[in-house]
Amino acid sequence: MRVRNKADAWIALVLTTGAITLVAAVVEGAHARLTMLALLGAAAVLTELMQVPSDESSLDPLDAHAFSFSSGVQIATVLLLGPWAGALVAAGGVLAADGVRGWPFRRIAYNASVFAIASVVGGLVYELLGGVPGVVGLPGDLGAIAVLATTMFAVNSLLVTAVVAFLAGLPFLALEREKLRSELSAVIGEAGLGLALAVLAVKEPWAILALVPLVFAVFQAHERLATLRRETARALEAFANVVDERDPSTYRHSERVAEHVARLGQALGLSGSQVGRLRWAGRLHDLGKIAVDSAVLQRPNELSSTEWLAVRRHPRLSARLLRRFRFAAAEARAIEYHHERFDGKGYYGIETSALPLAAHFLIVADSYDAMVSDRPYRRGLSQEAALAELERNAGTQFHPAVAKAFSALQRGIDPRTVLTVAERSELRRMSPLHATALLDKLLARARDPQLVAIAAVVAGLFAVAATVWPAAVAAAALAVGALAVNAADRRRGRRLAGELTAFARSAAGPETVFATIAGRLAEAFEVRWAGLVSWEESELEGALELEWSSGAWAAPGETALTSWLVREADTAGELLLAPRGGVGRESAHCALPLRTADSLGAYFVVAFGQDLPRHVKLALAAAADEIAAALASHRGTDTAVSPLLAVVS
């Protein structure tokens, strides 16, 4: 009740502020040019109607956000007619379009108030920065226009996120971060559209007609993309249903697991995208069972070793299938580990520290549904008996906090009331995209000399167009330097590739070739460990056959290596790359697929202390065929030899 009262008070405050803003806008906006105001108002209504609607039932989190061009028209109105006219156009577009859709009046009024307040605040800030409505001077006004767009988005986002946080009882900051991450690119595009509209309206109004087919084409493309995402999601759901229906005893199992983990995520206050990813993971966690004979799935007695291996393989196959889909890839690792245990004694023996938190949600929900469901070899347990089993095995089979929260939810208790502050904090740390990860990606791109050269050329051309000659000269110097670095990398890569190829073609045996190549890479870079992993594609299994180490560095676990290779084997590119923590906690890794006769027979895996230099990547890719041919003869040559042959420098 207290949460609802807060939400009602907040909504009343925003509605009152919006009403006052619109009254002031009517008074202040009376001086605006009526023709321009009417045209922009019509554009606002049309762009509000040209909206790709949200689909909160979709398993793809991106479908939870609507898309339209209306903010671009609102920005253009502020630039042309000022903040008060902008408020009239923004609110009018919402009232007309949402009224046609038949939305509840309270929701329409709130949205109209939000847009009106955002337009006025953004417009006043724009004027404070020296912007003059009706006069768009470029490039001088670009900074003020950027602040205008940022302010409007910030106000809109804060007001919308606040009401969602109050109504749903979710953490405000987490929701705000999610909204920023999901909508920032669209906001930048809408700001560009608003600027284009304003410039054309000032310089040549009839030229605006040229934007109409462009906007419509972008709208259609986005609508088709959203439709494609949703159709893909529905197809995967249908695939999951087929898997469930192959075994009558598990009919609708994945659907129930998805509902369990989604409800738990919502009850713990996770963001919408986090809950969406959990639902995806639960819905699709058993896709790999499509490769298991249905007779094996339904067998009431003990499985043979071969049958058990087929069942044991299905989590990895599920992860392999889902890694190909962007909206499911983030949870592929959790899906692969949904038969692990908190004490590390699961299917693959994964240590607790290596298990993603989402996997623990799946482990608990999957186990609970299995316990309460009838199977050919036993009757299902009662709800209370199953929950007691979860609690009895918390800390061994199950994550203690997840088991505690899940049990409370099933008994109708708010799980947040039974968890400690530390446990609640732990269970909310599920977002796959952290600021540090984003920064790492940006830094990695900034180190690519080709991208730096292209960016410098583009920046230099803009500087020339703006007649800012010092900036143009600096950009040219940066481009030349980046191209020189790129050429040097290629030369070093060709030289190293030549050496590796020569080693591979030598008459030495595979073990000697392997050790020589690993040692040469260590001279060129900080290589800590290297290994040759033989690979059985049909079994999704690998075995470490040869290894080389530098100093006291140990090999990563075979299970961790195999899991990584299973997930990434279909990734486009000549090298598989894993950052620190992806395979081993202290090292980053790369794997070079070694193919012979169009079949994947092994991986040459290298652990290193920092990002792999570009010239080493180029060299490994160039010498891959020769390395594969030299090392392929090692596989199966001597079955009496131990599968792990240590070659230490």
Secondary structure, 3 states (H helix, E strand, C coil): CHHHHHHHHHHHHHHHHHHHHHHHHHHHHHHCCHHHHHHHHHHHHHHHHCCECCCCCCCCHHHHCCECCHHHHHHHHHHHHCHHHHHHHHHHHHHHHHHHHCCCHHHHHHHHHHHHHHHHHHHHHHHHCCCECCECCCCCCHHHHHHHHHHHHHHHHHHHHHHHHHHHCCCHHHHHHHHHHHHHHHHHHHHHHHHHHHHHHHHCHHHHHHHHHHHHHHHHHHHHHHHHHHHHHHHHHHHHHHHHHCCHHHCCHHHHHHHHHHHHHHHCCCCHHHHHHHHHHHHHCCHHHHHCCHHHHCCCCCCCHHHHHHHHHHHHHHHHHHCCCHHHHCCHHHHHCCCCCCCCCCCCCCCHHHCCHHHHHHHHHHHHHHHHCCECCECCCCHHHHHHHHHHCECCCECHHHHHHHHHHHCCCCHHHCCCHHHHHHHCCCCCCCHHHHHHHHHHHHCCHHHHHHHHHHHHHHHHHCCCHHHHHHHHHHHHHHHHHHHHHHHHHHHHHHHHHHHHHCCCCHHHHHHHHHHHHHHHCCEEEEEEEEEECCCCEEEEEEEEECCCCCCCCHHHHHHHHHHHCCCCCCCEEECCCCCCCCCEEEEEEEEECCEEEEEEEEEECCCCCHHHHHHHHHHHHHHHHHHHCCCCCCCCCCCCEECCC
